[in-house]
Amino acid sequence: MDATAASAKINLFLEVAGRRPDGYHDLVTVMAETSLCDHLSLEALPAQDGGPPRDSLVLEGWPQAAPGLPEPQGADNLALRALDGWRRYLGPLPPVQVHLRKIIPVGAGLGGGSSDAAAVLRWAGGGRADSAIRALAATLGADVPFFLRGGWQLAEGMGERLSPLAPPKGDIWRIRLYVPPWRISTAQAFRALDSGAGGGPARDAAPLLRALETGDRDVAGVASFNRFEYALGGLEPRQAGFMESIRRLGGRPARLSGSGSAVWCWADGPPDAAQAEDEDWRGRLARAGWPGARVISAALRGGDH
């Protein structure tokens, strides 16, 4: 049985450049891998007599990662969809048992399902990610091509056009994630944008990219951006108040990741103090009117953290 980790991501910049004729959207986004991970073990099973291979999923941790949501099986699970897609487009595979320990919160804009799918594709490809595997990844979800490469990436188009970025140096690496007790549907968030919510002039990622090149954390925080923050008022009216509480209590910029609902912010202090700091933050948010919010310290992968 082969074990692998599947990292979460945050979006430091996310602009929706427009809707395409095929109904999809053109994006400009800067993404970075985090140390928060799901854990997968994959095992090829003996071939079955007759009929197509039947994969199986053993899922742990789902109640904590997705309170109130039913466990995903079959076509609802991206890890199993990745196996099915491989057989359809790239060649045969034996039946596979996927043991998934779910840590990354679901429906929070952190890309856990896409990361799980990318981990399965890397396993099936023996660690390689050639053009055919990358093409398959793009059919599974906009974030899956990013997770095949990982690190820091500027992603454009539907997320399939990737340009690697050099990780910045210094204490920019530590972050804290704030996950409220609600989830936001990505499809509904895009529909809110298409309906005219979240208007305003288009934003350019260049100021953020310059700040990352110089390692200027303060400027990077100001230059970070997420178009969905301006479109969620009618979809989830609590989101703006939640983010404002984090900004007021922390005294620094905080940004939505993906289409939400998780919010990220730079964090200070030594990593060994993270657990106590997270507990303190949970108490502060509860007193501010947000009981049930999760607080998770993490680091951005690729640097000297």
C-alpha positions as CSV (number, residue, x, y, z in Angstrom):
1,M,0.0,0.0,0.0
2,D,1.4,3.4,-1.1
3,A,0.9,6.4,1.2
4,T,0.9,10.0,0.1
5,A,-0.2,13.4,1.3
6,A,-2.5,15.8,-0.5
7,S,-2.0,19.4,0.5
8,A,-4.5,22.2,0.8
9,K,-4.0,25.5,-1.0
10,I,-4.8,29.1,-0.5
11,N,-5.4,31.7,-3.2
12,L,-3.4,34.9,-2.6
13,F,-5.0,36.5,-5.7
14,L,-8.1,35.5,-7.6
15,E,-9.7,37.5,-10.4
16,V,-12.5,36.2,-12.6
17,A,-11.6,37.7,-16.0
18,G,-14.9,36.7,-17.6
19,R,-17.2,34.0,-18.7
20,R,-16.3,32.0,-21.8
21,P,-18.7,30.9,-24.6
22,D,-18.5,27.3,-23.3
23,G,-19.9,28.5,-19.9
24,Y,-16.6,28.2,-18.0
25,H,-14.7,31.2,-16.6
26,D,-11.3,32.6,-17.3
27,L,-9.3,33.1,-14.1
28,V,-6.1,34.8,-13.0
29,T,-5.1,33.3,-9.6
30,V,-2.0,32.9,-7.5
31,M,-2.0,29.7,-5.4
32,A,0.3,28.3,-2.8
33,E,0.4,24.8,-1.2
34,T,0.0,24.6,2.5
35,S,1.2,22.2,5.2
36,L,-2.4,21.2,5.9
37,C,-2.9,17.8,4.2
38,D,-5.3,15.0,3.6
39,H,-3.6,11.5,3.8
40,L,-4.2,8.8,1.2
41,S,-3.1,5.2,1.0
42,L,-3.7,3.4,-2.3
43,E,-3.4,-0.3,-3.0
44,A,-3.9,-2.1,-6.2
45,L,-6.2,-5.1,-5.7
46,P,-6.3,-8.5,-7.5
47,A,-8.0,-8.4,-10.8
48,Q,-11.7,-9.4,-10.8
49,D,-13.3,-12.0,-13.0
50,G,-15.4,-10.3,-15.6
51,G,-16.9,-6.8,-15.6
52,P,-15.1,-3.5,-15.1
53,P,-12.8,-3.0,-12.1
54,R,-14.6,-1.9,-8.9
55,D,-12.6,0.5,-6.8
56,S,-13.4,1.0,-3.1
57,L,-13.1,4.0,-0.7
58,V,-12.4,3.8,3.0
59,L,-13.0,7.3,4.4
60,E,-12.0,8.6,7.8
61,G,-12.4,12.0,9.4
62,W,-15.4,13.1,7.2
63,P,-17.6,14.3,10.1
64,Q,-14.9,16.7,11.3
65,A,-14.0,17.9,7.8
66,A,-17.5,18.3,6.6
67,P,-20.1,18.5,9.4
68,G,-23.6,17.7,8.2
69,L,-22.6,16.5,4.7
70,P,-23.1,12.9,3.6
71,E,-19.9,11.0,2.8
72,P,-19.1,11.1,-0.9
73,Q,-19.0,7.8,-2.8
74,G,-18.6,6.8,-6.4
75,A,-19.0,9.7,-8.8
76,D,-19.3,12.2,-5.9
77,N,-15.7,11.5,-4.8
78,L,-12.9,13.1,-6.9
79,A,-10.3,10.5,-5.9
80,L,-12.5,7.7,-7.4
81,R,-13.4,9.9,-10.4
82,A,-9.6,10.3,-11.1
83,L,-9.3,6.5,-11.3
84,D,-12.3,6.3,-13.6
85,G,-10.9,9.1,-15.8
86,W,-7.6,7.3,-16.0
87,R,-9.2,4.1,-17.3
88,R,-11.3,6.1,-19.8
89,Y,-8.6,8.1,-21.3
90,L,-5.1,6.8,-20.4
91,G,-5.3,3.0,-20.1
92,P,-6.2,0.1,-17.8
93,L,-5.8,0.0,-14.1
94,P,-6.5,-2.8,-11.6
95,P,-9.1,-2.3,-9.0
96,V,-7.9,0.2,-6.4
97,Q,-8.6,0.6,-2.7
98,V,-8.4,4.2,-1.6
99,H,-8.0,4.8,2.1
100,L,-8.6,8.6,2.6
101,R,-8.1,10.3,6.0
102,K,-9.9,13.6,5.5
103,I,-8.2,16.6,7.3
104,I,-8.8,19.5,5.0
105,P,-12.2,21.2,5.6
106,V,-14.7,20.6,2.8
107,G,-16.5,23.4,1.0
108,A,-14.0,26.0,2.3
109,G,-12.1,26.9,-0.9
110,L,-9.0,25.0,0.2
111,G,-9.0,22.5,-2.7
112,G,-9.0,19.3,-0.7
113,G,-10.9,17.2,-3.2
114,S,-8.8,18.4,-6.1
115,S,-5.7,17.7,-4.2
116,D,-6.9,14.1,-3.5
117,A,-7.6,13.6,-7.2
118,A,-4.1,14.9,-8.1
119,A,-2.5,12.5,-5.6
120,V,-4.3,9.6,-7.2
121,L,-3.1,10.7,-10.7
122,R,0.5,10.9,-9.5
123,W,0.1,7.4,-8.0
124,A,-1.4,6.0,-11.2
125,G,1.3,7.6,-13.3
126,G,4.2,6.4,-11.1
127,G,5.0,10.0,-10.1
128,R,5.1,11.5,-13.6
129,A,2.8,14.2,-14.8
130,D,3.1,14.3,-18.6
131,S,0.8,16.2,-21.0
132,A,-1.8,13.5,-21.1
133,I,-2.1,13.3,-17.3
134,R,-2.3,17.1,-17.1
135,A,-5.1,17.1,-19.7
136,L,-7.0,14.6,-17.7
137,A,-6.4,16.7,-14.5
138,A,-8.0,19.7,-16.2
139,T,-11.2,17.7,-16.8
140,L,-11.6,16.8,-13.1
141,G,-11.5,20.4,-11.8
142,A,-9.8,23.8,-12.2
143,D,-7.5,23.2,-9.2
144,V,-6.3,19.7,-10.1
145,P,-3.6,20.8,-12.6
146,F,-2.2,23.1,-9.9
147,F,-1.9,20.2,-7.4
148,L,-0.1,18.0,-9.9
149,R,2.7,20.6,-9.8
150,G,2.3,22.1,-6.3
151,G,4.4,24.8,-4.8
152,W,3.6,28.4,-5.9
153,Q,1.9,28.9,-9.2
154,L,0.2,31.7,-11.3
155,A,-2.7,30.0,-12.9
156,E,-4.7,31.3,-15.9
157,G,-7.4,30.2,-18.2
158,M,-9.6,27.6,-16.4
159,G,-6.6,27.0,-14.2
160,E,-4.7,24.8,-16.7
161,R,-2.2,27.4,-17.8
162,L,0.4,27.4,-15.0
163,S,3.5,29.5,-14.5
164,P,5.7,28.5,-11.6
165,L,6.6,31.2,-9.1
166,A,9.7,31.4,-7.0
167,P,8.7,31.1,-3.3
168,P,9.3,34.3,-1.4
169,K,11.7,34.2,1.6
170,G,11.1,34.9,5.2
171,D,8.2,34.8,7.7
172,I,5.6,35.2,5.0
173,W,5.3,31.4,5.2
174,R,3.2,31.1,8.4
175,I,-0.5,31.5,8.0
176,R,-3.7,30.9,10.0
177,L,-6.9,29.5,8.5
178,Y,-10.3,30.5,9.8
179,V,-13.1,28.2,8.8
180,P,-16.7,29.2,9.7
181,P,-19.4,26.6,10.4
182,W,-20.9,27.0,6.9
183,R,-19.9,26.0,3.4
184,I,-20.2,27.8,0.1
185,S,-20.9,26.1,-3.2
186,T,-18.4,27.1,-5.9
187,A,-21.1,26.7,-8.6
188,Q,-23.4,29.1,-6.7
189,A,-20.6,31.6,-6.2
190,F,-19.9,31.7,-9.9
191,R,-23.6,32.1,-10.6
192,A,-23.6,35.1,-8.2
193,L,-20.8,36.6,-10.2
194,D,-22.6,36.0,-13.5
195,S,-25.7,37.7,-12.2
196,G,-23.7,40.9,-11.7
197,A,-22.7,40.7,-8.1
198,G,-19.1,41.5,-7.3
199,G,-18.7,44.2,-9.9
200,G,-15.9,46.7,-10.0
201,P,-12.7,47.3,-12.0
202,A,-10.6,44.4,-12.9
203,R,-7.6,43.8,-10.6
204,D,-4.0,43.1,-11.7
205,A,-1.9,40.5,-9.9
206,A,1.4,42.4,-10.7
207,P,1.6,44.3,-7.3
208,L,1.2,41.0,-5.4
209,L,3.8,39.3,-7.6
210,R,6.3,42.1,-7.0
211,A,5.7,41.9,-3.3
212,L,6.3,38.1,-3.3
213,E,9.5,38.6,-5.3
214,T,10.9,41.0,-2.6
215,G,9.4,39.0,0.3
216,D,7.5,42.0,1.6
217,R,4.7,40.4,3.6
218,D,2.9,43.6,4.5
219,V,2.6,44.8,0.9
220,A,1.6,41.2,-0.2
221,G,-1.2,41.3,2.3
222,V,-2.5,44.6,1.0
223,A,-2.1,43.5,-2.6
224,S,-3.9,40.2,-2.1
225,F,-7.3,40.0,-3.7
226,N,-10.3,37.7,-4.2
227,R,-13.2,38.7,-6.5
228,F,-15.6,36.3,-4.7
229,E,-15.5,38.5,-1.6
230,Y,-17.6,41.0,-3.5
231,A,-20.1,38.5,-4.7
232,L,-21.1,36.5,-1.7
233,G,-23.4,39.0,0.1
234,G,-26.6,37.5,-1.2
235,L,-25.3,33.9,-1.1
236,E,-23.9,33.9,2.4
237,P,-24.5,37.2,4.2
238,R,-22.6,36.1,7.3
239,Q,-19.3,35.9,5.4
240,A,-18.5,39.6,5.3
241,G,-19.1,39.9,9.0
242,F,-16.9,36.9,9.8
243,M,-14.1,38.4,7.7
244,E,-14.4,41.8,9.3
245,S,-14.2,40.3,12.8
246,I,-10.9,38.5,11.8
247,R,-9.5,41.7,10.4
248,R,-10.5,43.8,13.4
249,L,-9.2,41.2,16.0
250,G,-6.0,40.6,14.1
251,G,-5.3,44.1,12.9
252,R,-4.2,42.9,9.4
253,P,-5.6,42.0,6.0
254,A,-7.5,38.7,5.7
255,R,-8.6,37.1,2.5
256,L,-11.1,34.5,1.3
257,S,-9.5,31.4,-0.3
258,G,-11.1,30.2,-3.5
259,S,-14.9,30.8,-3.4
260,G,-14.8,30.4,0.4
261,S,-15.7,29.9,3.1
262,A,-12.2,29.7,4.6
263,V,-10.3,32.9,5.3
264,W,-6.5,33.1,5.6
265,C,-4.2,35.6,7.3
266,W,-0.5,35.9,8.0
267,A,0.5,34.6,11.3
268,D,3.5,35.4,13.6
269,G,5.4,33.6,16.3
270,P,7.2,30.3,16.5
271,P,5.5,27.2,15.0
272,D,5.5,25.4,18.4
273,A,3.2,28.1,19.8
274,A,0.6,27.5,17.0
275,Q,-1.7,25.2,19.0
276,A,-2.1,27.6,21.9
277,E,-2.6,30.5,19.5
278,D,-5.3,28.6,17.6
279,E,-7.1,27.9,20.8
280,D,-6.9,31.6,21.8
281,W,-8.3,32.6,18.4
282,R,-11.2,30.2,18.7
283,G,-12.1,31.8,22.0
284,R,-11.8,35.3,20.6
285,L,-14.0,34.5,17.7
286,A,-16.6,32.8,19.9
287,R,-16.8,36.0,22.1
288,A,-17.1,38.1,18.9
289,G,-20.2,36.1,17.9
290,W,-18.7,33.2,15.8
291,P,-18.9,30.1,17.9
292,G,-18.0,26.9,16.1
293,A,-15.4,28.5,13.8
294,R,-12.3,26.4,13.3
295,V,-8.8,27.9,13.5
296,I,-5.9,26.0,11.9
297,S,-2.3,27.1,11.8
298,A,-0.3,26.1,8.7
299,A,2.7,27.0,6.6
300,L,3.1,27.7,2.9
301,R,5.2,25.0,1.3
302,G,8.4,25.7,-0.6
303,G,10.4,27.9,1.7
304,D,12.5,28.1,4.9
305,H,9.6,27.6,7.4
